[in-house]
Amino acid sequence: MVPYTQKRSALDLIQEKIYTLESISPHLHAWNFKENKIVFTNGCFDIIHRGHVDYLSKASDCGDKLIVAINSDASVKRQGKSLSRPLQDEQTRAMIMASLHFVNAVIIFDEDTPFELIKAIKPSVLVKGADYDANETNKESKKYIVGSDVVKANKGEVKTIPFLEGFSTTRIEEQIKNAAAK
């Protein structure tokens, strides 16, 4: 007789996609052993909107496994986006990101950049928005993609994806403020 195993809830399955660098390590080993192409991207992802979904789905199409690194609340504050950011806490942002079927793993990072994560993960593909330049080598340039040197040194690819015009968290935040002022 086969023992009954309790079905895991959808919420459990979502939460299982949120990792630390230590807890994702066995998965990285398995994915690399299976020669999966690991894609890495990062951002605040404060209010998920159509532009994020478009960007992330295209990033996912660049390989087999998509890892999304999310800035911690403290890291977002240091980015200087606005005094009200982040609008949602890091655990909420991570859970929403992990609920996307094409995202395989989410990691919250507290540093100003994901450089140490990229160095540890060694993705096959590093993806950023088209406001960056995959060929920029000057680390002082705003167009430089942090970690691109590490990825290229490991024979990986660095790609940029155009943003979907008219969609941004800043724009949504402004629309909410304008509506509240009326």
Secondary structure, DSSP 8 states (H G I E B T S, - for coil): ---------HHHHHHTTEE-HHHHHHHHHHHHHTT--EEEEEE---S--HHHHHHHHHHHTTSSEEEEEEE-HHHHHHHTS-TT--SS-HHHHHHHHHTSTT--EEEEE-SSSSHHHHHHH--SEEEEETTS-TT---TTSTT--TTHHHHHHTT-EEEEE---TT--HHHHHHHHHHHHH-
